[in-house]
C-alpha cells in the first residue's frame, strides 16, 4: 500500500514536470515575442527590452527553463507581470478561496444531494421521487455553469437582493483570523458568527452554479448503479432473510453503488477546478480562476504557469485519493 | 476454422446486429429527441443566412433607435445594446457553434484516434511515450490549458478553436487505447496475423472498425462539450470577439444590461443549453445502443 502511494506520487511528480515543459513551451515558444506581448501594444522598444531583461527572456530557452524549474523547487514561480508580486505569493492568497469554493460546492451541493437522490430514485423506481429526480438530473447535464451563475446572480442577488452579488466577504467586514484560510471554517472555529454567516451567504450562489452539472451526473450515475445493485443476488438474499428495508438500502445498496460514484466525484472535483474559472469570473470570487483569467488577458505567463501547475497538483492528488478510497469501499481491490 | 469464421465479422456489424442497434436506439424516446434536436441544429446552421429575419444584424449593424427592445412579434428575442435583432444573432450563432464543435472534435479525434491505435496495438516504448504525454495533457482541466494557449496566441475565434483542438485529443487516445488493448486479443486479429497481413492493414481495416462505438459516442458528447467550452472562452472575452454572434460572447455583452434587458443574455444561454443537451441525449442513446458497458466513461 505504502509502496503503491510512493510510486503514484513519483509518477505524479513526473507528470507535473512534463506539464511544466508544456506550459513553458506555450508561454515562451508559442508567442512570437512574449516580452512585447507582456509590455502591451503601446510600449516602446526600450520598455520591451527592459521587460525582456527583467524576466530573463533574452537568455537561451534551455537556460530559461532551467531557471524556471529550479526556481519552482525553491518555491519561486517567478514574478507576475500584472500584480508585480511573486506568483507564489499570489497563489498562496487565491488558492484557499478556490479550494474552499470547490470543496464546499462539491460536498454540499454535488455529492450529498446527488448520492442521496440517486439512491432514493433507484429505491423508489418509477414512483414520484424517481419521476421528479430523473428530469432534474437530465436537464442539469447541459446547463452552462457560467450562464447559470449569471442568471442566479442577476435574479437572486441583483433583482431580489436576497444574497450578495459577488466577492467572498462583505466590504467593511474583516476576514476571520487565518487558521485554515477557509473563511467558513476559520470563522466557525474562532466563534465569529457574523463573519460565518456573511461568508456562507457569499459562497451559496457560486457553489450552486458550480455544482449543478456535477450534481446531475452524480445523481444519474448513482441511480443507475443502485438499480443494478437492487437486482443483485445478495440484495435479494437480504430481502429474503427479512432484513429491514432501510438496512438493505444503506448497508447493501449504497455501499456498493458508491464505488463507481466515488470515481465520478473525484473526476468531478477535477472538472470543477476548471469550471470554477467561469464561475469565479461571474461572482468576482478572489480565487485562482479569476486570477488565471486576468493573467490570460494580460499575457501574464508566470501567473498562468503557476496556476496550471498548482491545479495539476490538486488534480493528481484527488485522483490518488479516489483510487485509495476504492480500497476502503471495496476490500476486494488490491494495490499493486 | 473458427478463426476464419471470426474473420467474417471483422468488417463491422452483421445485419442482425445492425437491426438490434437500431431497435435499441429507436425504442428510447430520448434518442429520438436528441437526434431531432441535433438535426434541427444542423438545419438551422445550414440555412441560417436564409432564415434570419435581419441578416445585417448578424454583423456590425447599428440601430440606435431600437436599443434593448423587449421580445415582441418583430423581434422574437428582443434587441441588444445597439439595436440588433437577437433572434437573428442567436440563430446565426448556431452556425458558428456547430462549426467550432465540428472542427474541435474532428481535429481532436484526428490526432487522438491514430495515437491511441498505435499505442494500444504496438505496446512497448511507443505505448509508454504516447500514454505518458497523454497523461500530461490530462493532468489539468482542458479549459485551463486552452486559456493558457489562447493567452499565448492572442484572443480570437480561430485561436480559441486551435487551443481547444490541442487540449481535446488526449481523451480519444485514452479511450481508443483501452479499447484496442481488448480488441488486440480477439481471434480475428490473431487470424489476420497468421494470414500474414501487415500491421497497418490489421490496425486500420480490422482493429479500428471494432473501436468505432466508443469513438462515436465520445464524439457526440464532445460536440456539446466543445461548444460549451468555446462559449466559455467567448464569455471571458478571449474567444470569439464582437460583433461575431457567438453565444458566449453575446452572453458576455448582455451581462452588463441584465437589469434593463434580461433577454440579452438569457436566449443565447438557452441556445447553448439545448445544444449541449441535444448532443448529450444523442451520445447517451448511441452508447446504450452500441456499447451498453460504457455507462461510466460516457457519464464522466
Interface residues (C-beta under 8 A of the other chain):
Chain A: X14 X15 X16 X18 X19 X21 X22 X23 X26 X27 X30 X31 X34 X37 X138 X139 X141 X142 X143 X144 X146 X147 X150 X151 X154 X158 X159 X217 X220 X221 X224 X260 X263 X264 X267 X270 X271 X273 X274 X275 X277 X278 X281 X292 X293 X295 X296 X297 X299 X301 X304 X305 X307 X308 X311 X312 X315 X316
Chain B: X30 X132 X133 X135 X136 X137 X139 X140 X141 X142 X143 X144 X145 X147 X148 X149 X150 X151 X152 X153 X154 X155 X224 X228 X231 X232 X235 X236 X237 X238 X248 X251 X255 X258 X259 X262 X265 X266 X269 X272 X273 X274 X275 X276 X277 X278 X279 X280 X295 X296 X299 X300
